[in-house]
Every structure is written in C-alpha cells, then in structure tokens.
Amino acid sequence: MVGSSHEAMHRIFQDHPRLFSRVSEVLGIGFAPPTSVTVLPTDVTETRPLERRLDTLLKLETQDDEPLLLAVEAQGSKDPDKPASWAYYASYLLTKYRLQPMLLVVCQDPAIAEWAACPVAFGPPQWPLLILRPLVAGPHNMPVLTDPAEVREDLALATLSAITHAKNPAIEAILKAMTVALRDEPEALANPIIELVAQGLGRNPAADIWRKLVAVDLSFYKSPLSQEIREEGRVEGRVEGREEGRQEGLVKGETRRAARDVLQVLEVRGIGIPDAVRERVLRCDDPDTLSRWLGRAVIAPTAEDIFAED
C-alpha cells in the first residue's frame, strides 16, 4: 500500500471522478455532474528532454456543457515554480485536446491552500498576458463531517474531507463518523475507501487514530490495511506474550488478542484505564468473559464499569 497522502489527494478523483461536481458545488461554482468520464494520460512531456507530469487528468462530459479537462494536483508545500508549471499544463492541454482545462489543487495545510488560491499574473504589470486562478480544495473550505448520516450521503466527498482535515483537532470525530458509516457498506465499496483514507492521512498522528478505529470498528473487513493491522497485532501479541508471560503468566493466542481488543476499545473512546483494570483484563483467560467485557467497553462510562454485572 502506497503511504503517500499526496497520492490519495488526487487519486480519489480517479476512483470517484464525479466527485469534482460535488467539490465545485461546495466551493460555490457550478459544474454539472459528468455523464461520462475518461481517464487520460498524465504525461505532458515536451519533445525536448524535460518531463512534466500531472497528478491526475480527467475528461468530464456532461449533457449541457462542452467536455472539460480536469487536472488535479495535490500540493504539500509552497513551491514558487509551481504556478508556471500549472500555466504550462493549461496551455499544453488546451493545445493538445482543444478542450477547456480546469485546475483543482488539493491541500491539507491552510497556509498552503491560501498560497495556492492566490491568482498569479504572467506578463508585464501594466498588461498581464495570463492570469492563473486555480480552484483549491483544502481544510479552509471542505466540510467537517462528524455525522455518519452526512458521511453516507456522499462517501467520496467525506473521504476527501477526512484527508484534507488530517491536521484538524476534530479529526478523531471525523474518522469515527467514517467508520460508523462504512459499517453499513459492502466490502467492495468500503475497502477502497479505508485504504484511501489511510493513504491520505500519511504520517500525521491521525493515521494512528484511523488504524485503531479500523481495527475496532471495521475489524470484519478484509482490506489490506485491516489485514496489516491484524498481522501486526499477531506479531506484537507473540512478542509481548513471550516478554510478559514469564512475569505475569498472561494468556496467549485468541484470548490474548481478545483482552487487547477490550483495552483498545476503551483507549479509542478516550476512557482512562487504571492499572488494576488493565491487569484484570490481561489476566483473564475465559473467552466468554472477555466477549462480555468487549461488548460493555463500547458503552461503559468508566473502565471499571465493564465488570459491573460480574
């Protein structure tokens, strides 16, 4: 699995090409939903040995308007050379395809988004020859979706929103809403989204939150990420079993993983776990008891309450 958030910020438009019409609607600009979409080659290299390559290039066709070329660029830093490259892309695409180009820049940082949104004029100041003005989607204008019902309405937009808000303090609530909504979706739809979100969050702390939520809320899915998490858990469980088994006589195998699941649910919910509770859970070797505790951990107001009825 590619771990680059850059890749996810533009690849989502390849996987969900009609997302652009929803993004443009959020940005207050009306582009009709496409009736057909063609993914085009991203190579815009000239005949001389200078390679130029777009992130994503789509041809969008609608019932009402002329076909539109949509170039999507994921931008992770302020690059003073980028506006000139973008202007070249626009001119090249217009010349090659004879269709009007549109540039959408996707960012995760508000400062970078603000920089990318600034119009850039080319030519003398008294008569600018060309003004570059890309559309920008980022944390400053993408919706913060913390309601699973809103997520279900448009999973593609919700995925882009989660990626662009990777550094938002509300990211845990955003990701929680994503996992709740994905529980009701078929694996064929949920698995690619799980991977896109993981990829888009990159190395931000939110990536660890997502991994825990996937392990707890979406453990029944068999996406590459969930399989990776489970394999890590098996390896970690074997290592910890060897180290802690000699000291505390902790159980191994399935009961060990079940005990870890109980503690992980409490941790994801932000519930403090006293040492006495942690020790009791880890020492338990009864699968039925651990199953009851796991069910209570989802709703228990305190860690001690998982033992309330025992």
N, C-alpha and C positions, 0 to 999 in steps of 0.2 A: 504494500500500500504506500503510495507516494505521500510524504508527510508535509508537503508544501501548501500553506494556506493560499499562496499566490495561484496555484493550480486550481484550487476549488473555487476561488472567486470568479474565475471566468468559465471554468468547465461546467458550472451549473447551468449556464446558458446553452451549452451544447446538449446537456441532458434534458433541460426544460426550456426549449427555445421560445415558447410563448410567454415565458416569464418577463421578457422585455416590455410587453404591453402593460403588465401589472406594475412594473417598476416605473415606467413612464407615467402611469396614472398616479402613482404615489408622488412623483415629482411634479405633478401638475401640468403635464404635457400629454396631449392626446395622440397616441399611435394605436391604430386599430389592431386588434388581435390578428396574427397571420393565419391565413388559410392553408399555407404550405410553407415549409422551411427547408432550405438546402444548406448543409454544412460545406463551406468552401475551403480550398487550400489556404493556409495562413502564410505561405511563403510570398513575400513581396520583395524578393532579391532583385537587384538590377543586374544588367549584363556584366558590369564590372564586378570585381571580386569584393563585393560588400553585401553581406547577408542581412536582411531585415525580415523580421518575423513577428506577426501579430500573435496575441494570445488566443483569441477566438474570432472567427469571421463567419457570419451567417447571412444568408439571403432570405429576407422575410417577404412573403407575398400576402396581400390582403385582397378583399373583394372590392374595396373602394379606391385605394391609392395605388400608385406605381410601386413596384418592388423596391425594397430598401435594403441596403447593405449595412449590417450592424457589426462594427468592430468593438470587441470587449477587451479592455486592458485592465489587468489587476496591478495596482500600484502600491508598493510598500515603502517608498521613500520619495523625497523631493529630488527630482533629477532635472537639472537645468537644461539638459539636452533633449528631454522627452518631448516638449511641445513641438520642436522642429521635426522630430520623428513622426509625431502624430499628424502634423500638417502634411508630411510626405505621404503617409499612409492614405490620407483622404484624397490627395491628388492622384496617387497611383491607382487607387480603387476606382475613382471616377473615370480615369483614362482607360483602365483595363476592362471594366464591366459596363461602362456607360450607364451607371445607376448612381443615385444619390447616396453618399455614405453618411453614416451616423456613428459617432464615437461615444461609448459609455465606459467611464473609468470607475472601477470599484475599489474602495479603500476601507481599511479597518481603523485608521487613525484620523481623528477630526482635523488635525493640523494639515495632514497630507491631503485630505479631501478638500479643505479650503484652498490650498495651493492649486490643486488640480482644476478646481472650478473657476479660477480667475481667467478671464479672457486674455489671450495673448495676441498682440498685433504684430504682423510682419510687414516690413516696409518702412519708409520714412515717416516720422511722426506727423508731418503735415498732410500726408495722404497714405494711410495704411493700405497696403495691397491686399492683405489677407488677415482676417481675424478668426482665430481658433477659439471655439467655445464648446467644449465637450460637456455632455451630461455626466454628473458624478453621483454615484450611489455610495453612501457610507453611513457611519453611526450618527451623523448630523441630520439625516433625513429618512433613513429606513425605520419602519415602525418597530417599537419594542413590544413583542407579542409574548405575554405571560399567561394568556388564557388558552387552554387546549382547544376550546371551540374555535377561536380565531386561527389557531395553527391549522386545524383541519380544513378550514375554508380554502386555504391556498398553501399547500406544503412547500412548494418551490419558493414562494416569497418568504415563508417562515424560515426556510433553510438559509437563504441569502441573508435574512435579517439576523439570524443567530451568528453567522460567520462575521458579518460586519460589526456586530456588537460584542466581539470576543473580549474586549477590554472594558466593557460596561459593568459597573458594580452590580447590575441586575442580571448578569449573565446566568447565574445559577437558576433563577426563576424562569428565565427564557428557555434554558435547556431542559428544565423539569417539565415545562409545558410541552416541549417537543417529544419527550419520551412518553408522556401520558397520551398524546395524540397518536403516536406511532404504534401504541399497543393494539389499536383497532384496525391497523392497516395490514394488508397482505405482505408477506416477506418480500415478494418481488418488487414492491414499491418502497418498503421500509428500509431494506438493506442498503440500497444505493444512497439513501439519504443519511443513514447512520454513518456511512463511510465519508460522504461529502462533508458533513459537519465535523467529523474527527479530523479530516484533512484541512478544512478551512480554519479550525481553531489553532492549528500549527503548534507552536511551543508555548503558547500562552497558558497561564495557570488554569484557564477554563477547560483546557484539554483534559486535565486530570479529573475535573468535575464531570465531564462528559463520559469518560471511561467508567467512572463509578456508577453513574446513572444507567449506562448501558448494561453494566454487569448486574445491577439490581433490578431495574425496571424492565429491561429488554433481554433478560438472560435466556429466553426461549428462542431468540433469533440466532441464526447461524451465519451472520455476516462475518467477513474476515476480521473485523475489529473485535466482535464478541468472542470469536474463536481464539484470537490472540490474547484477550484478557483472560479467558478461561485457562489457556495454556500457561500464562504467567502465574495464575493462581495455583495451578498444579505444581509448577516448579517451586514457587515460593513456599507452598504448603509442605513439599518434601524437605526443603532446606530447613524451614522452621521446625518441622516435625523432628528432624534429627537434632537440632540445637536445643529445643525446648522440651522434647520428650524425655531427655536424660534428667532435666531439672524438675519438671512439673508432672511428668507422666501423662502428657496431653495425648489425646487420641489422634489417629491418623486417618487417611482416606476420606471417605464420604462424610463422616461425622465431623472431621476437622474442617472441611470446606463449609459444611452447614453452619458450624459455630462461627466461622469467619463472616458468613453471609449475615447472620444476626447482628454482629457488631458493625458491619459495613452499612446496613440499613440505618442504624442509629446514627452513624457518623455522617452519612449523606444528608439526613434530616437535621443535622446540627445538634443532636441530643448528646449532652455530656455523659461519658461512661466512667463511673467510679471503678477503681481497681477491683473492688470486691465483685462487681457485676461482671467485669471482663474475665476475671479468674473463674467465676462460676460457669460462665458460658463456655469458656475454652476447656474446662474440665469435664463437661457433660459429654457422655458417650452414648446417649439414647437418641436415636434419630427422631422418634415421635415427639419427645420433649423439645428438641431443637426446632422441629417443624412448628410446634405451637408458639414457641418464643419468636420465631421469624414472623409469623402472622401478627402477633401483638406488636412487634417492633415497628410495623408500618404505621400504627396509630397511637402507640403509647406516649403519653406526655413526658414521662421520665424513663430513664433506663431501668430503674427498679420495677416499674410497672409491668415489664414483660413477665415477671414472676408472680403477678398479683393473684392469679387463680390456682397456683400450685400449692 
